[in-house]
Amino acid sequence: MAIYLDNRIPNSYGVRKSTFYFLNPGYWTGKGGNTIEEGGIFSFLRSIPQVQPKTPDDEDVLEEENIVKRQVKEDLVDPDVVVQIRGLTKTYPGKIEIGCCKCTRKSHFHAVKGLWVNIPKGQLFCLLGPNGAGKTTTINCLTGISPATGGDALVHGHSIRSSVGMSSIQKLIGVCPQFDVLWDALSAEEHLYLFANIKGMPVASIKLAVEKSLAEVKLTYAAKGRASGYSGGMKRCLSLAIALIGDPKLTTGTDPINRKHVWDIIDNAKKGRAIILTTHSMEEADILSDRIGIVAKGTLRCIGNSMQLKSKFGSGLITNVSFSETNTTDAAESCRLALRKFFKHHLNVMPKEETKYFISYVIPRKEERNLRKFFTELKERKKEFGISDIQLNLTTLEDVFLNVAKKAALENAADENNMTTLVLESGKSLLIPVGVEKIGIPGSVTPQNLSGLMVVVHWGQDSDGNLCITGHSAEMPIPVRDDFSSSLAPSLLKGNPGHGIVLDF
């Protein structure tokens, strides 16, 4: 009875078997079992609509999807593919709220909206995205923590939609979660013995596997010490050792400690395995990944290696100019003004970021052919502009991520009322849509400035991976355009004083 109830009673995690699962021969023979049923006492009353498939906007995402679909249609098996995700969807049903007179249901939440990806052996696939993008949900579906609503995924040929398949998958997979799941009273050695037995490793091979895992993460010296006495770094290393025990064919990791030693362990672990990594560290993703997929709003937005994504989605080259801090305030302002005019005249660009002694520009790729002449002249005029240092850098993966995340956030910002507060230097607060880059300031039109004022908003990630405002440029005149007076002037002249005006140019 205890075994039956354990398989049937729903809880916050995992999946439950059907009511008469014990009558299915596949349960006893280890063969068959096509589906798994999501736990829930009233699950039979729920009607969860399937996500309508949408053609990807990005050509690389579309190509990846078509490759997987063709392999599925033609029943092709690639022995090098460890994980094949086939149109995976996950929808959380809206909660039913019962009032005194009526019963209402909140909208369903589509966490994953049809993911198609092949992950071959020997590859580290990095899954990036803002908070709530669907990264953790995807890993939960692959590891059996939560069942998929639609689609499927194969791990070494075993389907996550099969209860028998999932049992096989869980013996082939290792997980290093974001937060350590350790027992203070157990030693590192005891943790590894425990998880090796849970994975069903042969008893004769466990001792050697434990010693090997401890050596890989350099915890042999602390093997018999209780986990309660470990430092944070030692605990992360132990979590990584647990994920790798038993030679899993697939390893998933969420925010592993970003130290070179652990990076080396992860890089070496790719041999004979596929690794899926989710992280908020763009540096980590850039260094470790063979391919990167960025998801937002439950949809795969782009896929490729780091250089491909930077070339395709990066804003261009980053130019950082520092001014001498020996300049007076008036002199520094004069130098910044002169430099802004110089960049505007030659490259037609505005500052991306600006402080008293620093200006940063993003130079579009279309201007790259003019850069040699431009920087030669800029170097010759360093003293005139009061410049102490000039740096030219490639666009970063952070820049790529933010560009993709901002675009996704803006798609549904109005419908979802996804707004945040921008505080100007004057202390004035404006409500703006999350992800918008250029904001006009209402009420900023004056006889001296007929076009009004604007700021460029700088975005970044907070500790939870959400888009957040990291700063903004100084207030500057809005460039006059042919269609300006008819579309924007009324709002800038008066407008809602508490709402920023989105500028699209």
N, C-alpha and C positions, 0 to 999 in steps of 0.2 A: 504493500500500500504506500509506503514512504517513497519508493522509486516512482510509482505512478503519479503521486501528488507532486513530486519534484519536477516531473516532466510536464505536468499540466497546469499547476498554479502559476499565474503570471506575476511578474515583478517588474521592477524598473528597467532591468537589463535582460538581454538574452531573448530566446524564442521558446515557444512551447510546442509540443507535439499535438497532433489531432486527438480527439476524444478516444478513438479506438485504435491508436497507433500500434498497440501490441498485437492486433489481428493482422497487421501487414507483414507478410513473410520477409520483406526487406529489412525489417527491424531486427529480425533474428539471424538472417543470413549475411547481413552487411551489404546487400545488393538492393538497388532500387530506392524508392522514396523520392518522389519528384518534387515535392514542395514542403515548405515549412510554414507553420501558421504563427502569426504574430500573437503574442499573449495579450489577453484583455478579456475581462469577464463578459462584456457585452459586445465583443468584436463582431458577432454575427449580425448585429444591428447596424453596423457601420457600412457606408457605401462611399469608398474613397475614389474620387475620379482620377483617372490616369492623366499624367502630364501629356499634353499634346506636343508631338515632336516638332521641333523648329530647326530649319536649315541653318547651320552655323554661318556666321558672318565672315569668320576668318578662314582663309583657304587651307591653311595647314591643319586646322581642327577638322575641316570637312574632309580632307584627304585621309586623316587618321580614322575618322568615322567610316569612310568608304572602304578602307582596307579591312577593318574588323568586320563590317557587314558582308563583304565579299567572302571572307574566310568562313563566316558562319553559314552563308547561303550555300557555298560549295563544299561545306563540311571539311575544310582544310585544317590540318593540325600542324602547327609549326612547333617542332620540338624545343626550339630556343625560347618560346614565349612561356614565361612562368605564370603571368597573370593576364587574362583577357577579360576586360570589362565590356559587357554587351548591353548598352542602353540602360544602364542602372538608374533607377529612380527610387526616391524615398519621400513619401508624403506623410506628414503627421496630421491626423484628423483634428478638425477644430473641436474645441471643448463645447459641450452642451451646457448651457446656462438655463436653469429653471427658475422662473420668476413666479410671482403670485398669480399672474394671469396668462402668461405665455412661456413657451419654451423656445429658446433661440440657440443657434450654433454659430460659433466663430468660424471664420474662413479657414480652410485647410492650408497648411504651410508646406510648400514644396521645397524640401531641403536640397534634393538632388534631382536634376531635370534631364536625365538621359545622357549618361556618360559613356563614351566609347573610347577605349584606350588599350593598346597592347604594351605590356612591360616585359621585355626579354631578360633572359638570364645574363648576369654580369652587369646589370644597369641599375643605377640609383636614379629613381624618378622622384623629383621634388614637386610636391603639390602645394602651391602657394595660393593665398587668397585672404581677403579681409575676414574679420570675425563674422561668423554666420554664413560663410560662402558655401559650406558643404564639405569641407575637408575632413573633419572628424567624423561626420555622418558616413562618408564614403568608407573610411577605415573601419568604422563600427559594423558596416554591412559586410565587408570583406572578412572580418574576424568573427562574425556570428554574434556580436553583442546586440545588434539590432537587425531584423530581417528587412530585405529590400521590399518595396511595394511593387515594383515592376522591373523588367529587365533581368539580367543575370550577370554573373561573373564566374569564370573558371580559374581555379588555382591548381596548377599541375593537372588539369583535366577534370577536376572535381567541382561540381556546381555548388554555389552557395545557396541555391534554392532547394537543395536536397538535404534532408536531415542526415542521411548516411554520408553524403558528400561533405557536409560541414564537419562531421566528426573526423573525417580524413584530413580535411584542411587544417583543423586545429592541431593536428600532430605535425604539420609541415610548416607552421607559422610561428614566428616569435614577435612579440610586441614590446616596445619600450615606450611606456606612456609618458605624458607630459609631467605627471606627478608620480613620485616614487610610491610603489605598492610593496612595502616591506614590513616585516614584523621586527620590532625592536629587540625582542628576546632571542631571535635567531641569528646565527652567524652567517657570513657570506656562503660558507661551505654548505650549511644546512639549507639555506634558500635554494641553492642550485640543486642539491639532492632532491628537494621537494618538487621543484618544477620539472626536473628530469623524469621523475616518476609520474607526474601528472601527464607528461607528454607521451608516456608509454615506452620510454627507452629501455632496451634490454639491460637487465640488472648488471650483467657482467661488464658493460661498457660505461656505466655511469661514473665510476670513480675516475677513469681516465679523462672523460669529457669534462668533469668538474675541475680537475687540475688544469686542463688546457684552457678552459674559460677564465679561470682565475688568473692564469699567467697572461692571457691576452689583454686583460684590463688592469694588469699590475696590482692585483689585490692578494697575491699569494701570502704576503707577509701578514695580512689581516684576516686570513681565511677563517680563523676560529674565534675572532673577536665579534662581540654582539653588534648588530647594526645600529643600536642606540648610541654607540660611541663613534660612529663614522661621521666624517665631515660631509657637507653637501655634495662635494665632488666625488667622494668615495661612494656615496649612495647612488649617484647617477651612473657611475661605472658598474656598480652591482646590478642596477636595472638593465644596463646594456648587456651584461653577461647573461642575465636571465633570458633576455630576448634571443641571444645567440646559442643558448644551450640546446643540444640535440641536433645541431646542424640544420636549422630550418631553411626551407627553400625560398621562403618569403619573409622578410623582416619589415615591420612598420615602426616608424619612430616619430614621436612628436616632441619637438624642442629638446633634443639631446644637448648636453653641456657643450658649449662651443669652445673647446680647447683642442690644441693640435693633436694631443695624444689620442683623444677620443675620435677626432676626425680620421686619424690614421687607422684606427680600429675599424671604423665604418667603411673606409675605402678598401681595406683588405677583406672585409666581410662580403664584398660584392662577388668575389670569385665563387661561381656556382650558385649564386642566389640572385634574387631581385629584391631591391630595397625601395620602399616607399617612405619618403620623409616629408613631414609637414613641419614648417618652422616659420617664425616671424623674423628670423635673421636673414637678411638678403646676402650678407657676406658668406654665411654658411651655405646657402643655396648655390651661390656663385661658385664656390670652391668645390663642393662635393658632388653636385648633380651632373649627370650625363644628359638628362633631358628635364625640362621644367614645364609644368602645366599650371596655368593660373586660372582659378575658378572664381566666379563672382555671381551671386544670386542663384547658386545651384547649377550654373552652366559653365562648361569649359570655354574660356575666352581665347586662349592662345596656347600653343605647344611648340616646343623646339629646344635647341640647346641655348646656352646663355648668349653667345654671340649672335645667333639668329634673332633672338628676341630683342636684344639691344639695337640691332640694325633695323628691325622692322617697327618696333614700338617706342624706341628711345626718341627723345625730343631733339637730339643733335649733340654737338660738342658743348662741354661746360667750360666757360671761361671765368676764372676768379681773379679779380683785381683788388689788391690791397694798397691802401694809401699810407703815407708816412704819418705816424701818430704824433710827430713833433709839430704838425700843422695846427694852427689855431682853428677854432670852430668855424669862423668865417672863411678861412682859407680852405678847409676841408670841404665845406659846402660848395665853394667856387670850383674846386677841382672835380667834385662829383658831377656838377652841372655841365662842366666842359666835356667830361668823359661821356656822359649820357648823350650829348649832342654828337660827339664823334662816332659812337656806336650807331646812333640813329641814322646819321648821314651815310655811313659806309655800309652798314649791314641791315638797317631798318629793324632793329630789335630794341626792346625795352628791358630794364633790369628784372631778373627773376627774384633776386633778393638784394636788399640794400641796408647797410648800417652806416654809421658815421665814417668808418674807415675801411669799408669793404663794399664791393659791388660784384654780383654774380650775374652772368648772362648765359642763356642757352642759345647757341648759334645754330640755326636750321641747316640741314644738310645741303639745301640748294645754294647756300652761300659758301660752301667749302672751297670752291675754286678760287674765291677771292681772298682767302685767308692769308696766303703767303705775303701778298702785298700789304694787306691790312696790318698784320702783326709787325712787319718790318717798320712801317710808319709809326705804329703805336710804341715800339721799342725806342725809336728815335726821339719820341716826344714824352718819354717817361718823366723827365724832370719837369717839363711844362705842366703835366697833369698831376704831379706830386705822387707818382706811383712808386711803391717800394717793392712790389712783387707781382708777377703775372703768371698764372697757371692755366694750362689747357689740358682738360681731361676728357676721356670718353664718357658717354652717358653711363649711368649706373643701373644695375638691376633694380634698385630701389625706385629709380625714375620710371623704368618700364612698369613695375608693379603699380605704382601710383597712377600712371596714365590709364592703365587697364581698369583699375579699381574705380577711378573717378568717372570714367565713361559709363561703367555699369551702374554706379550710384546715381548718376544723372538721368539714366533711362527711366527710372520709376520714382524719382524724387518727389515729383508733384503728386502722384497717386498715393504714395506712401507717407506723404508729409514729412519727408526726411530732411529736416532743417537743423541748422546749428547757429550759434551766435558768433558773430565777428565783432571784436572790440577794436575800434580805431584808436589812433594815438591821441585823438582829442577826447577820448572817453566815451564817444558815441557808440551805441550798440546797434548792429543790424542783423536781422534774421536772413540767412542765405541758404540755398540748397546745398547739401553735402556734395563736394566734388567740383563745384563751379570754380573757375579760375579768375575771371575778370568780373569785378563788381563795380557798378556805378553808384555814386553816393547821392541819394535823393536830396533835393534842396541845395545842390552845390553850384547851380548856374548863377553867375553874377555878370554885371556889365563888363567886367574885366576878363571873364572866362565864360564865353557863351556856350561852350561845349560841355561844361560841367567837369567834375572830378571823378577819378576812379582809383582803385587799388588792385594789385595783383595778389591773390591769396595763395599762400604756400601751404601744401598739405603734406602730412606724414602719417605714420602709424603710432597709435598709443601702445601700451604694454599688452593690451588684449587683441591687437591686430585691427582695431577699428580706424577708419579714416578720421583724422583730427587736424585742426588748424595748428600749424607750427609758427605762423607769422604772416606778415603781409608787407608789401612794398610801401614806400612813402606815397602820399596822395599825389596824383599827377593828372594833367589835363587829358581828357578823352580825345583821341585823334578824330578829327572831323572827317566824316564820310558822306557820300552823296545822299544816302538814305537816313542820315542821322536825325535831321530836324523833325521829320514826320514820325519816326518810330520811338525815339528816346527822349527828345527834348521835353515833352510834357511831364514825364515822370521825374526827370532830373530837376526840372524847375520847381515842382511841388512834390508829388508822389507821396507814398506812405513813409513817413519819417523813420519807421521801425523796420522797414524791409529794404534790403539791398536790391539793386537792379542788375539782372544778369545781362552781361554784354557778350555777344557772340561774334567775335571777329578775330 
